[in-house]
Structures are given as C-alpha cells and as structure tokens.
C-alpha cells in the first residue's frame, strides 16, 4: 500500500505509449516499493492542466496540442518525453501538498492510504447528511420513517483488505485526525462510522489490485475500530495472525459470522484465531462467542468439527456446505442449534443422531453418501429433512422418518428410492393423515394422490383386520380436511 505522506521516495514517469486508434501515454507511479500504471490521453493532461493553473502552475508549461501529424511516431516519442518532463515538474512543484486533481489523475485515490481514507470520509459524511435530511423530512411528514418509526435501516458495507488496511494503519499514526480544510474529509467521519457499523462484508483475493503490484491478501489489518459489529462476512480472506488480527474483539457483539472460500482447515482457525493453542483453555470465558447465533463456514477445507465449536454455545444456525466433512462429531455442545446445513460433504451416518441433534428442526444433508435413515428415527423435533442426491435405495429406510411427528418437508429427490413403483404414493401413505400437510420432494400431494392414499390406507386396515372405524375422520381426503 502506498503511503504518500510517509514516503521515502516517489517517482513519476511516462515510459511508453500505447497507440491503437487512440494514443494513450502510460504513466508509472512508484511510492517506495509500491507502483502502479495509469493510462492517459493528451486531452486528460490538458484537462488536468486547466485545474492546476489555479494551484499556481504556469499556463505555458504544458506541451501544445498539434492538429496535423500527431500520429507520427517521431512526434509521439517527442511528446512522451515532453509530457514526462511536464508531469515530473508539476509533481515536484506540488509535492508538499498534492492537489486532489493531480492525485486523482495519478490514481492515488485507488492505491494510497491517505486518499482512500479521504474518499471514505467523504462517503460517510454524505451518508450522514442524507440520513439527517431524511429524518427531517420524516418529522415534517408526521414522524413516520421508511423503516416504520423513523429508525435507521442497517446497511451492509462492502470493503476489501485495502480499506481495512488503510484504517488500521491510520490508527497507528499520531497526527491529528481532523482535516482542517473541510469536515467532509475529516478522518473522524470514518472512525465514527466504524464505531457504529453493524454489518460488514470483506472480500479479499490473491490477485493484484488494478494495475498495481499490491496483492489484497498480503495486506494486514485489524478490527480495533469496530465496536458495534453484529454481522461479518469474509470471502477469500486469510485468517492467519500474520494478516488478520484482533477478530476476537468482536466476540461480545457478533451475532452472525460468515467465512467463505478462505481455505479454513479447522473451526478453531476461526473461533480461536487470536489465541495460542498451547495456552488454550476452552473453559475460559474470554474465548466464548456469547452473542453468535449463526456460523457459516461454507466452501472451505474442513474435514470435521473440533471442540472449539463449543465456544459458540448460543448457535442456532450452523452452515458447513461444500467442505469435506465425513462425521458429525462435536455437535453435542450446541443445545440451541436448530438449523444444520451440511450439503456437499462426505457424510455417511452410522450412529443415532438424537443424542447429537435432539433439538434440531431443519437438517440439510443433500449431496452426501447417506444410504440409511434409521439413525434419524428419534429426531422428534425435526420439521425439515433434505436427503436429496444421496444413496437411499429402499422404501423401508424412508418409512422410519415418516413417523416423526413434526416432519413437514422431506426431500428425497435424486435417490434410487425414487425409482420404486408408486414411490410417492407409498411414502405419502406412510405419513397417513398428515400426508396432505407434508411436502415430499418440494411438492404437496395432489387431490388425486390423496384419494389414492386414502384407498391404500383403507386396504391396509382391511388387510390387517383392524376395525374400519379407525379410519373415521383419519383419511387425508375426508370431509373434515376440506372445510
């Protein structure tokens, strides 16, 4: 990252030309070890020069425009050198206090800490001004706000490590935070916004930023500026202590934490990212995520859970899709867990689940290696079960879960059991009276299916020599269900 104010060396040059239908002069900016390229036409130089005249630059120093012969290679080479000398001259003249037009011409606003923070300050200032104006309008209209009673609707802010690094570095400097020229560009706008920010999404990557040599995931940053964050989403972010520090400071405020496509191998790499495993004491309250209700670690490299998952005892939703998990160990320490998603893993269940998931209401185990549903038989709280794209073959395996009293949605699509004759009718029959309430493979039973299920139920009563009165009011197509 460029830091122009703390620079030791800064060089601007125009080393080459790109000449197609339009001629572009390639400007190279180097601030210490950071460098980037900017493509500019002669008209861009002319527009910049008009703005810089107000800063004291001589009107006649810009090489003049040529109408004829301006595509001649010799002329273009001469003009390149002249523009390089012009740019170096005005940069040296204005270096102490770089004007915004020149900084934007050279793309400092994209790669330099100070100008990135300047833009952030302006954005937050404008957002606050718009909100104040909206609230005043609401008062004039009787006090009713767009959110119902005038409260501010939380918005998710999307950043990259570039902005996080800029804020983190700025906090380490001792210079006064206020911009004496304008409240709009005051760094305190950024600090105030960070302190109040509730939702943040960070997207990293191993690619270079624009035309620079800056790699997003090589930048280090922390969360010290964030005091009220409740929802954090990380995508392609390095979680090691060499790049991200003080995530644990959010333990008391975060309710939702999402980490996608970040190469996470173990849960403790997230929940204990700021702790040393050698000194770890899971019983210590210092490591507990007291407010966390949703944890999403999808699209990583997890092969299972570890005991650190118990540091989030209030979890209600756990999403672990697109990993390589092959077991359901370590889930017994989550008494409030209600939603569990483990689709696209390598799970084949070989033990009863009610001990681990007795209170779970929604389970997604699609795209796994499950062949038997016998181990689901005592999940009496289960309302929704997705076993699509697995290896269930026999109807008898399905009949066991049809007896679960709360089950309302069962998805068995893309299993071999779907190929059984009258598959839907037999499964719906197993649900009995509840067959009209249940969704099977995403669809409710049709009237025709309910009529056939009623016939099958009647035949079964006859076959089992039970009293026909047991059917009164219990058939899915009986009159009482139609009223």
Residue, then its C-alpha position, 0 to 999 in steps of 0.5 A: x500500500x502506498x503511503x504518500x505522506x510517509x514516503x521515502x521516495x516517489x517517482x513519476x514517469x511516462x515510459x511508453x505509449x500505447x497507440x491503437x486508434x487512440x494514443x494513450x501515454x502510460x504513466x508509472x507511479x512508484x511510492x517506495x516499493x509500491x507502483x502502479x500504471x495509469x493510462x492517459x490521453x493528451x486531452x486528460x493532461x490538458x484537462x488536468x492542466x486547466x485545474x492546476x493553473x489555479x494551484x499556481x502552475x504556469x499556463x505555458x508549461x504544458x506541451x501544445x496540442x498539434x492538429x496535423x501529424x500527431x500520429x507520427x511516431x517521431x512526434x509521439x516519442x517527442x511528446x512522451x518525453x515532453x509530457x514526462x518532463x511536464x508531469x515530473x515538474x508539476x509533481x515536484x512543484x506540488x509535492x508538499x501538498x498534492x492537489x486532489x486533481x493531480x492525485x486523482x489523475x495519478x490514481x492515488x485515490x485507488x492505491x494510497x492510504x491517505x486518499x482512500x481514507x479521504x474518499x471514505x470520509x467523504x462517503x460517510x459524511x454524505x451518508x450522514x447528511x442524507x440520513x439527517x435530511x431524511x429524518x427531517x423530512x420524516x418529522x415534517x411528514x408526521x414522524x413516520x420513517x421508511x423503516x416504520x418509526x423513523x429508525x435507521x435501516x442497517x446497511x451492509x458495507x462492502x470493503x476489501x483488505x485495502x480499506x481495512x488496511x488503510x484504517x488500521x494503519x491510520x490508527x497507528x499514526x499520531x497526527x491529528x485526525x481532523x482535516x482542517x480544510x473541510x469536515x467532509x474529509x475529516x478522518x473522524x467521519x470514518x472512525x465514527x462510522x466504524x464505531x457504529x457499523x453493524x454489518x460488514x462484508x470483506x472480500x479479499x483475493x490473491x490477485x493484484x489490485x488494478x494495475x498495481x503490484x499490491x496483492x489484497x491478501x498480503x495486506x494486514x489489518x485489524x478490527x480495533x475500530x469496530x465496536x458495534x459489529x453484529x454481522x461479518x462476512x469474509x470471502x477469500x480472506x486469510x485468517x492467519x495472525x500474520x494478516x488478520x488480527x484482533x477478530x476476537x474483539x468482536x466476540x461480545x457483539x457478533x451475532x452472525x459470522x460468515x467465512x467463505x472460500x478462505x481455505x479454513x482447515x479447522x473451526x478453531x482457525x476461526x473461533x480461536x484465531x487470536x489465541x495460542x493453542x498451547x495456552x488454550x483453555x476452552x473453559x475460559x470465558x474470554x474465548x466464548x462467542x456469547x452473542x453468535x447465533x449463526x456460523x457459516x463456514x461454507x466452501x472451505x477445507x474442513x474435514x470435521x468439527x473440533x471442540x472449539x465449536x463449543x465456544x459458540x454455545x448460543x448457535x442456532x444456525x450452523x452452515x458447513x456446505x461444500x467442505x469435506x466433512x465425513x462425521x458429525x462429531x462435536x455437535x453435542x455442545x450446541x443445545x440451541x442449534x436448530x438449523x444444520x446445513x451440511x450439503x456437499x460433504x462426505x457424510x455417511x451416518x452410522x450412529x443415532x443422531x438424537x443424542x447429537x441433534x435432539x433439538x434440531x428442526x431443519x437438517x440439510x444433508x443433500x449431496x452426501x453418501x447417506x444410504x440409511x435413515x434409521x439413525x434419524x428415527x428419534x429426531x422428534x423435533x425435526x420439521x425439515x429433512x433434505x436427503x436429496x442426491x444421496x444413496x437411499x435405495x429402499x422404501x423401508x429406510x424412508x418409512x422410519x422418518x415418516x413417523x416423526x411427528x413434526x416432519x413437514x418437508x422431506x426431500x428425497x429427490x435424486x435417490x434410487x428410492x425414487x425409482x420404486x413403483x408408486x414411490x410417492x404414493x407409498x411414502x405419502x401413505x406412510x405419513x397417513x393423515x398428515x400426508x396432505x400437510x407434508x411436502x415430499x420432494x418440494x411438492x404437496x400431494x395432489x387431490x388425486x394422490x390423496x384419494x389414492x392414499x386414502x384407498x391404500x390406507x383403507x386396504x391396509x386396515x382391511x388387510x390387517x383386520x383392524x376395525x374400519x372405524x379407525x379410519x373415521x375422520x383419519x383419511x387425508x381426503x375426508x370431509x373434515x380436511x376440506x372445510 
